[in-house]
Amino acid sequence: MIFWISSYPKSGNTWLRFLISSYYYTKEGFFDERVLKYIDQFPQKIFFKGFDYDPKIPTDTTRFWIKAQEKINQDKKIRFFKTHNIYGSVNNFHFTNRENSIGCVYVVRDPRNVITSLKNFYEMNDNQAFKFITSKSKYIYDVHKFVEDGYSDFQLISSWEANYESWKSQKRIPVKIIRYEDLLNQTYVVLNDVITFINKVTGVKEKISKNKIKNAVSSTSFHKLKEKEKNEGFSEAPKSRVDDSKIPFFNLGPKNDWKKILNDDLKNKLNEVFKKKLEELYPE
């Protein structure tokens, strides 16, 4: 059965993936990039081998979303998968269902900080980024084609708000919503809650290791990850479309403050279009 680690792009999904993989796939909880392979991304071309689809049609793999997951779940093991896809359907083909999914942790991040990360990651200007984050029909296809061929397949991400609402409002699988800002400011507490939730829905009975959580948190701090990327590189960092250089994956982190970075026009537009959700999630 699949346990989803889901979010809108640039919302902390990768960091949570680091934390979870450190806890479940290392002996003492210290981060090791090699264990990231145990939390793969879905959709991804590798999971559609043997299915008759046309790669020239971005949405064609959606016909096999469920069949691919059934194939993954043949051995009945619990597996984590990262996704940015909405909980919804394309051409009446559902992204997932209760038979293939056991639970989800969804990371939501203030869209005003998301957009600054989007601008860096996709090399976009303000107008492009605003259109990206507000488009309900937005999809990404081979988003990491600048890194390695075929890393990612079609994902319907929709708008920031629609993506969040799709997972929050569905009633088919258990979902725990966490705010990126809480994960940042209370990492140990939030990760402990996440591990507790995962163990509950997956039926894990063993006592939670406080020491492993502590080690996972300390070894995946933004400073350490940024330094590690600087010295060793990071396999999921994209290449620039301008000069083929690597764009830092770990860019601003805690310094990503929309109040200081965004101009007034973009601030006002985001505050207006996401008014209700901002009041719900960030009333402070």
VOGU-3710 file (C-alpha; in Angstrom, 3 decimals, decimal comma):
1> mifwissypk> 0,000/0,000/0,000  1,145/3,499/-0,795  1,636/6,214/1,796  1,791/9,598/0,085  4,031/12,539/0,966  2,181/15,217/-0,931  2,398/18,965/-1,470  2,302/21,741/-3,987  5,797/22,220/-5,516  8,411/24,061/-3,433
11> sgntwlrfli> 6,529/23,545/-0,182  8,918/21,415/1,856  8,091/17,996/0,407  11,734/17,111/-0,205  12,768/18,105/3,312  9,990/16,003/4,847  11,102/13,151/2,607  14,621/13,521/4,057  13,269/13,414/7,596  11,008/10,409/7,034
21> ssyyytkegf> 13,639/8,419/5,132  16,179/9,153/7,875  13,819/7,822/10,521  12,554/4,697/8,761  15,487/3,658/6,578  18,608/4,306/8,660  19,715/2,544/11,824  20,148/5,587/14,049  18,224/8,277/12,169  21,129/10,162/10,607
31> fdervlkyid> 20,412/11,390/7,083  21,958/9,440/4,219  21,103/10,564/0,683  21,346/6,959/-0,512  18,128/6,016/1,317  16,086/8,582/-0,632  15,571/5,863/-3,228  13,096/4,287/-0,815  10,801/7,305/-1,180  10,424/7,643/-4,917
41> qfpqkiffkg> 8,284/10,034/-6,941  4,998/9,107/-8,539  4,138/9,486/-11,371  7,420/8,563/-13,020  8,084/6,891/-16,352  9,669/3,828/-14,802  6,302/2,829/-13,324  4,609/2,843/-16,734  6,871/0,296/-18,381  4,778/-2,239/-20,251
51> fdydpkiptd> 1,808/0,106/-20,639  0,867/1,266/-24,109  0,892/5,059/-23,903  2,021/7,855/-26,187  4,805/9,949/-24,536  4,008/12,789/-26,937  0,630/13,193/-25,216  1,341/14,566/-21,710  -1,884/13,218/-20,178  -1,720/9,749/-21,715
61> ttrfwikaqe> -0,136/8,075/-18,685  -3,118/9,144/-16,569  -5,010/6,193/-18,072  -2,628/3,924/-16,158  -2,270/5,745/-12,844  -4,312/3,129/-10,966  -2,907/0,134/-12,857  0,645/1,314/-12,148  -0,175/1,581/-8,442  -1,773/-1,873/-8,460
71> kinqdkkirf> 1,464/-3,204/-9,923  3,499/-1,431/-7,232  1,239/-2,879/-4,528  1,351/-6,489/-5,693  3,561/-7,549/-2,784  1,307/-5,757/-0,234  4,241/-3,857/1,310  3,960/-0,321/2,675  5,809/2,149/0,460  6,237/5,903/0,643
81> fkthniygsv> 5,841/7,981/-2,485  6,329/11,691/-3,049  3,865/13,516/-5,297  2,784/17,005/-6,293  -0,339/15,746/-8,026  -3,757/16,852/-6,876  -6,112/14,302/-5,384  -8,424/14,276/-8,383  -8,829/12,979/-11,901  -7,892/13,740/-15,501
91> nnfhftnren> -10,299/12,669/-18,233  -12,135/10,640/-15,552  -8,953/8,737/-14,659  -8,410/9,026/-10,901  -4,965/9,715/-9,503  -5,341/7,106/-6,762  -7,972/5,280/-4,699  -8,534/3,708/-1,290  -7,528/0,279/-2,547  -4,003/1,489/-3,329
101> sigcvyvvrd> -3,445/4,242/-0,748  -3,229/3,854/3,004  -2,575/7,452/4,047  -0,996/10,816/3,313  0,939/13,610/4,969  0,337/16,875/3,137  2,722/19,816/3,549  1,204/23,241/2,944  3,342/26,379/2,753  2,478/30,071/2,605
111> prnvitslkn> 2,031/30,733/-1,149  3,802/34,065/-0,790  6,949/32,150/0,124  6,227/29,358/-2,333  6,281/31,832/-5,200  9,766/33,094/-4,355  11,052/29,507/-4,514  9,178/28,867/-7,751  10,820/31,910/-9,325  14,268/30,581/-8,461
121> fyemndnqaf> 13,645/26,941/-9,330  11,919/27,539/-12,666  13,732/30,777/-13,521  10,502/32,775/-13,817  9,629/36,432/-13,507  6,802/37,752/-11,306  4,083/37,471/-13,944  5,081/33,958/-14,964  5,232/32,806/-11,351  1,856/34,350/-10,502
131> kfitskskyi> 0,247/32,649/-13,490  1,915/29,370/-12,481  0,685/29,380/-8,886  -2,895/30,488/-9,687  -3,649/28,327/-12,742  -6,167/25,580/-11,967  -5,179/23,730/-15,141  -1,443/23,875/-14,429  0,500/20,695/-14,948  4,170/19,774/-14,962
141> ydvhkfvedg> 5,634/17,320/-17,408  9,252/16,202/-17,274  9,877/19,011/-14,822  13,323/17,559/-14,102  14,298/16,945/-17,735  17,247/19,262/-17,104  18,565/16,830/-14,505  18,074/13,434/-16,065  15,735/12,066/-18,674  12,470/10,686/-17,435
151> ysdfqlissw> 12,666/11,559/-13,748  9,141/12,868/-13,627  6,039/12,282/-15,670  2,825/14,252/-16,072  1,449/15,679/-12,837  -1,642/17,834/-12,583  -0,661/20,257/-9,834  -3,424/22,815/-10,471  -3,245/26,020/-8,411  -1,726/26,273/-4,930
161> eanyeswksq> -5,197/26,517/-3,392  -6,796/23,739/-5,455  -3,896/21,394/-4,733  -4,238/21,917/-0,990  -8,034/21,629/-1,029  -8,003/18,440/-3,110  -6,119/16,493/-0,448  -7,690/18,226/2,532  -11,308/17,736/1,457  -11,158/14,140/0,188
171> kripvkiiry> -12,541/11,527/2,583  -11,196/8,316/1,063  -7,809/8,079/2,755  -6,528/9,423/6,099  -4,543/12,633/5,646  -2,527/14,714/8,077  -2,022/18,361/7,113  1,126/20,068/8,381  2,304/23,610/7,759  5,826/24,035/6,461
181> edllnqtyvv> 6,273/26,937/8,858  5,514/24,694/11,845  7,891/22,052/10,515  10,537/24,757/10,266  9,987/26,241/13,717  9,108/23,086/15,676  10,791/20,364/13,637  11,087/17,777/16,408  7,481/18,184/17,567  5,996/18,096/14,070
191> lndvitfink> 8,111/15,136/12,941  7,108/13,232/16,077  3,452/13,899/15,208  4,039/12,777/11,616  5,743/9,532/12,694  2,917/8,888/15,174  0,345/9,347/12,395  2,246/7,141/9,935  2,634/4,351/12,478  -1,046/4,525/13,365
201> vtgvkekisk> -2,416/4,252/9,824  0,166/1,660/8,719  -0,211/-0,502/11,811  3,339/-0,128/13,155  3,285/-1,123/16,829  6,875/-0,460/17,911  7,594/2,440/20,222  8,718/5,652/18,564  12,454/6,299/18,908  12,925/9,805/20,253
211> nkiknavsst> 16,652/9,511/19,596  16,132/8,687/15,911  13,814/11,680/15,543  16,416/13,894/17,205  19,142/12,597/14,875  16,937/12,971/11,799  16,208/16,586/12,712  19,807/17,519/13,485  21,242/15,889/10,351  18,762/17,509/7,948
221> sfhklkekek> 18,966/21,128/9,056  18,830/23,596/6,187  22,369/24,753/6,893  23,743/21,199/6,706  21,793/20,360/3,549  22,872/23,572/1,840  26,495/22,927/2,783  26,230/19,324/1,606  24,835/20,449/-1,747  27,606/23,022/-2,102
231> negfseapks> 30,323/20,433/-1,463  28,828/17,283/-2,969  25,973/18,445/-5,187  22,380/17,224/-5,051  21,002/14,824/-7,643  17,595/16,520/-7,824  18,901/20,057/-8,385  17,756/21,371/-11,774  19,991/22,738/-14,501  19,571/26,274/-15,723
241> rvddskipff> 17,953/26,699/-19,101  20,269/29,639/-19,710  23,772/28,267/-19,266  23,399/24,616/-18,137  24,692/25,444/-14,649  23,086/23,859/-11,588  20,431/25,927/-9,804  20,806/25,513/-6,012  17,998/23,325/-4,713  18,498/24,543/-1,147
251> nlgpkndwkk> 18,309/28,237/-1,850  16,826/30,594/0,776  15,332/28,305/3,404  14,536/30,226/6,622  15,647/33,448/4,884  12,754/33,121/2,436  10,682/36,025/3,758  8,051/37,196/1,301  7,539/40,416/3,257  11,079/41,475/2,371
261> ilnddlknkl> 11,424/39,830/-1,037  8,162/40,431/-2,912  7,206/43,785/-4,391  3,935/45,392/-3,283  2,102/44,588/-6,505  2,767/40,849/-6,251  2,002/40,843/-2,516  -1,369/42,479/-3,128  -2,299/40,123/-5,957  -1,468/37,037/-3,892
271> nevfkkklee> -3,270/38,377/-0,825  -6,357/38,974/-2,931  -6,514/35,730/-4,895  -5,741/33,514/-1,869  -7,515/35,657/0,735  -9,755/32,960/2,261  -7,073/30,295/2,465  -4,529/32,711/3,924  -7,023/33,670/6,629  -7,624/29,972/7,323
281> lype> -3,995/28,876/7,418  -2,156/32,033/8,446  -4,461/34,127/10,623  -1,536/35,453/12,628
//
